[in-house]
């Protein structure tokens, strides 16, 4: 596996985000009206992304985006279904945490949902804790926000 740093303009990263949206529609689309999240998942502000490759084939990715001067938000993390359960997502998020710390951020936050149990388990394993919903997610009870100090 190769974990390659890039940005939000990378075609493999963009395709991974498209696949993430399809997966989310399949998994939670019946319970949650996902279109209200679209404006919070634009890629134009993604300057730091990682794409995961297996023998040259893109099989996952994720990104971080500045939230404020000390806080970075974890965004668009997804590992293709055939590769889930192998620890790739945990390694990907760990590398994004390292990158955020390199950039001088003190805290990482994220938004997910209780319906995404596997994702929540990965984040908890990596030291994230549930926090009050922040920013655009304050009035979205189906959102679950988490945070982690980086120092």
N, C-alpha and C positions, 0 to 999 in steps of 0.2 A: 504494500500500500504506500502510495505517495500522497502527502498532504502539502499542497502547493498554495502559497500565498498569492493573492490576486486582489481584484476589486470588483465592484458591482457591474462592471461592463463586460466581464468575462462571459463568453457565450455558454460555457459549460455551467457556470454558476447560475446564469439566467435560466437555463433549461432545468437545472435542479430545483429552482424556485417554482417553476411551472409544475413540475412533478409533485412538489410539496403541496401546492394548492389543490391539485387533483386528489391527492391522498387525504387532505383535510376535508375536502368536500365529501369524499366517500365515507370517512370515519365519523365526522361530526356535523355534516351538512344538514342532516334531518333535524337535529336539535338546535342548531345555532345558525342564525342568518349571517353568514360569513362576509357578505358584501360590505358590511359596515367596517370591516377590518382592512379593506383594500388600501385605503389612503395611508395607513400606518405601515404598509409593507412595500412601499416604493423603493426601487433600487438605486435611484439617482443620488442618494446621499451615502451610499455604501462605498467607503474608501478602503476598507479592510475586509477581505473575504478569503476563505480557504476552500479549495475544491479538492476532494478526495478522489484519487485514481487507483484503479486496480488494473495493472497491465495496460495502461494507457486509456482505459475506459473510465469516464467520470461516473462515480457511484454515490456521491454525497457532497455535501457542502454546508457552509454556515458563514455567518458574518457578525461583525460588531459595528455599531454606529454610535457616535458621540451623542450623549443625552444632555450633558452639561460639562463644565470644565473638569469635574472630578469623576463623573459617572459615565459608563459606557453601557449600551444596551445590546444584548445578544439577540440576533435576528436570523430568521430563515434557515434554521438548522434542520437538515433532512438527510437521511441515509436511505438509499433505495431499498425497497422491501426485501429483495433477495439477499441483502447484506446486513440486515438488522439482526441484533442479538449476538454480534461478534465483538462488541466493545469498540466499534468504529466511532459511534456517536460520542461515547465518553472521551475517546482520544481527541476527536475533533473539538469538542467543547473545551477540553483541557488546553489544547493548543491556542484556541481563541482567548482563553483566560490569560495564558502566558503573554500573548501578543498585546492584550489590553494593558497588562502590567508594564510591559516594555515601553508602551506609549505614555505611561505615567498616570493612568487612571487608578483611582483608589477603590472604586466599587463597580460591580457589574449587576445590572438588573435585567429582567426578562418578563415576558408575558406568555403564558401558556393557558391550558385549561385542565380542569380535573378530569375531563373525558379522555385526555391524552396521558393515561397512566404510565406508559413506558417512558415518555419524555420526563414526566415528573420524577420518576424513580432515578433516572440518570442525573437530573439536576440535584436532587437530594443527596445522592451518592457523592457528588462533587462539592458538597458543602453549601448549596443554596438553601435558603430558608424562605418560607412564605412571608411576604410583606403586604402592607395595605396596597390596594390597587393604585397605580400612579398615572399621572398625565391623562391620556385619552381613555384609559381603561377604568377610571374611577367609577363611572356609572354603568359598567358592564359586569353584572354579577356572574356571568359565565366565564369571565377571565380570572385567571389565577396568576398573581404576580409573585416573583421571587427575587431575592437579592443575595449578594455575596461580597464580603469585603475582600479586596485583593492584596492587602498588606497586613 
